[in-house]
Amino acid sequence: MAIPTLPFSKSRRADGLVFLSGELPFGPDGTIPEGIGAQTDLALDRIAATLEGEGLSLADVVSCLVHLTDKADFAAFNEAYARRFPEPHPVRTTVVAGLLVDARIEITVTAKART
């Protein structure tokens, strides 16, 4: 599956915050790996790369919104997620909802810009 081109920015700065659009677990070739752990890692890798472009890291994330397509994936997702975010952990909302692509997860974050 090719990654669609859509009319939105990957990131925007406003009032000391950096807002990232939702990130899906597309690999470099446009494919999505099997398993929620691999999908979580890949989505977070893509988020980390976008943050790096803003001069930030996952340690600067203050808020996450996570969409899962299956509540049975929660424990495995949470384990992969916990390995990636240092303390203090960002606030987080996790919802179960359908996605527009065949991924099992989408993650949106807000980070505090460094001054």
Secondary structure, DSSP 8 states (H G I E B T S, - for coil): ------SS-SEEEETTEEEE--B----TTS---SSHHHHHHHHHHHHHHHHHHTT--GGGEEEEEEEES-GGGHHHHHHHHHHH--SS--EEEEEE---SSS-SEEEEEEEE---
